[in-house]
């Protein structure tokens, strides 16, 4: 079985203040088995599709792997859902920087005075309250073409994909 690890390498132009928000995840819309279900394991010869979300203040300089070949598929947008629990005055963070408006579905109490500052959300009143938020997220899409491998039943082969990030 192949083991793939993703690593983010921040360049010199990235400060501690903006060195966050990069998200790398498998593309569940493309990594499907023959039954149309999302794959949980990859084997030699399997192409692995992945997405990189990079906030506006950062940019992807390059993506490379220790073996095989990484290919860019360009930009894509996917919807993400997230439960936001407001229980006091603290801001709640979105997992991604939204690329459009946020759709809110309140479950019970309705938060009032919604305020958004990038990925930080606050409500002024109505706590405790739960919001099921849906929003579009912009991703850079890639796939890894692994090398031709012949592994034994208990063998593993590790490939590391490194994402090099710089300040925008």
C-alpha positions as CSV (number, residue, x, y, z in Angstrom):
1,X,0.0,0.0,0.0
2,X,1.2,3.5,-0.7
3,X,1.3,6.1,2.1
4,X,1.1,9.7,1.1
5,X,2.0,12.5,3.4
6,X,1.4,16.2,2.8
7,X,3.8,18.8,4.1
8,X,3.6,22.6,3.9
9,X,6.9,24.5,3.6
10,X,6.6,28.2,4.3
11,X,9.1,30.5,2.4
12,X,11.0,33.3,3.9
13,X,8.4,35.9,2.8
14,X,5.8,34.3,5.2
15,X,5.6,35.8,8.7
16,X,4.2,34.1,11.8
17,X,1.2,36.5,11.4
18,X,0.1,35.0,8.1
19,X,1.5,31.4,8.3
20,X,-1.9,29.8,8.8
21,X,-5.0,28.9,6.9
22,X,-3.4,26.5,4.4
23,X,-5.6,23.4,4.2
24,X,-4.7,20.3,2.2
25,X,-7.3,17.6,1.7
26,X,-8.2,14.7,-0.5
27,X,-10.7,15.5,-3.2
28,X,-13.8,13.4,-2.3
29,X,-15.4,14.3,-5.6
30,X,-12.7,12.6,-7.6
31,X,-11.2,9.9,-5.4
32,X,-13.9,7.4,-6.0
33,X,-13.9,3.6,-6.2
34,X,-15.7,1.6,-8.9
35,X,-18.9,1.7,-6.8
36,X,-18.8,5.5,-6.7
37,X,-17.8,5.6,-3.0
38,X,-15.0,7.8,-1.6
39,X,-11.7,5.8,-1.4
40,X,-10.2,5.4,2.1
41,X,-7.1,3.6,0.8
42,X,-4.8,4.0,-2.3
43,X,-2.8,1.3,-3.9
44,X,0.2,1.3,-6.3
45,X,-1.0,2.9,-9.6
46,X,-3.9,4.8,-8.1
47,X,-4.0,8.5,-9.0
48,X,-4.6,10.6,-5.9
49,X,-6.6,13.8,-6.3
50,X,-6.1,16.6,-3.7
51,X,-7.1,20.1,-3.0
52,X,-5.2,23.0,-1.5
53,X,-6.9,26.0,0.1
54,X,-4.6,28.9,0.5
55,X,-5.9,32.2,2.1
56,X,-5.6,35.4,0.0
57,X,-2.5,36.6,1.8
58,X,-0.5,33.5,0.8
59,X,0.2,31.9,-2.6
60,X,1.3,28.5,-3.7
61,X,4.8,28.8,-5.2
62,X,5.0,25.1,-6.2
63,X,3.9,21.6,-5.4
64,X,6.3,18.7,-5.7
65,X,6.6,15.1,-4.6
66,X,9.4,12.8,-3.5
67,X,8.4,10.3,-6.2
68,X,5.9,10.3,-9.0
69,X,4.5,13.4,-10.6
70,X,2.2,16.2,-9.3
71,X,-0.1,17.7,-11.9
72,X,-2.2,20.9,-11.5
73,X,-5.8,20.8,-12.5
74,X,-6.3,24.6,-12.0
75,X,-8.7,26.3,-9.7
76,X,-12.0,24.9,-8.5
77,X,-14.7,25.9,-6.0
78,X,-16.5,23.5,-3.7
79,X,-19.1,24.0,-1.0
80,X,-18.3,23.4,2.6
81,X,-20.6,23.1,5.7
82,X,-19.6,23.9,9.2
83,X,-21.4,24.0,12.6
84,X,-20.7,27.3,14.4
85,X,-21.5,27.3,18.1
86,X,-21.7,30.7,19.7
87,X,-21.6,30.4,23.5
88,X,-20.2,33.7,24.6
89,X,-18.3,36.8,23.3
90,X,-15.5,34.9,21.7
91,X,-15.3,34.8,17.9
92,X,-15.8,31.5,16.1
93,X,-13.4,30.7,13.2
94,X,-14.4,29.2,9.9
95,X,-12.2,26.3,8.7
96,X,-11.7,28.0,5.3
97,X,-11.6,31.5,3.9
98,X,-15.0,31.8,2.1
99,X,-15.0,32.8,-1.6
100,X,-18.6,34.1,-1.4
101,X,-21.5,34.7,1.0
102,X,-22.3,32.5,3.9
103,X,-25.7,30.8,4.0
104,X,-26.9,30.5,7.6
105,X,-29.4,28.0,9.0
106,X,-30.0,28.6,12.7
107,X,-30.8,25.6,14.9
108,X,-33.0,26.9,17.8
109,X,-31.8,30.2,19.1
110,X,-31.0,32.8,16.5
111,X,-27.8,34.8,16.8
112,X,-28.2,38.5,16.4
113,X,-25.7,41.1,15.2
114,X,-23.7,38.7,12.9
115,X,-20.3,40.2,12.2
116,X,-17.6,38.7,10.0
117,X,-13.9,39.7,9.8
118,X,-12.3,37.3,7.2
119,X,-12.7,33.9,8.9
120,X,-13.7,35.2,12.3
121,X,-17.4,35.4,13.1
122,X,-19.2,36.9,16.1
123,X,-22.8,37.4,17.1
124,X,-23.9,40.1,19.5
125,X,-26.8,38.3,21.1
126,X,-28.9,35.2,21.2
127,X,-26.3,33.0,22.7
128,X,-26.0,30.1,23.1
129,X,-26.9,29.5,19.5
130,X,-25.9,27.1,16.7
131,X,-25.6,28.0,13.1
132,X,-25.2,25.5,10.3
133,X,-23.1,27.6,7.8
134,X,-22.6,26.7,4.2
135,X,-20.2,28.6,2.0
136,X,-18.1,28.3,-1.2
137,X,-14.4,27.7,-0.9
138,X,-11.8,28.3,-3.7
139,X,-9.2,25.5,-4.0
140,X,-6.2,24.8,-6.2
141,X,-6.7,21.3,-7.5
142,X,-3.9,18.7,-8.1
143,X,-3.4,15.1,-8.6
144,X,-0.4,12.8,-7.9
145,X,0.5,10.2,-10.5
146,X,2.5,7.7,-8.5
147,X,5.4,5.8,-9.9
148,X,5.0,2.2,-11.1
149,X,5.5,0.1,-8.0
150,X,5.4,-3.6,-7.3
151,X,4.9,-4.1,-3.5
152,X,4.5,-7.2,-1.4
153,X,1.3,-7.7,0.6
154,X,2.8,-6.1,3.8
155,X,5.0,-3.5,2.1
156,X,4.4,0.2,2.2
157,X,5.9,2.9,0.1
158,X,5.9,6.5,1.3
159,X,5.5,9.5,-1.0
160,X,5.7,13.0,0.5
161,X,4.0,15.9,-1.3
162,X,5.5,19.2,-0.4
163,X,3.5,22.4,-0.9
164,X,5.8,25.5,-1.0
165,X,4.0,28.6,0.1
166,X,5.0,32.3,-0.1
167,X,3.4,35.6,0.9
168,X,1.1,36.9,-1.9
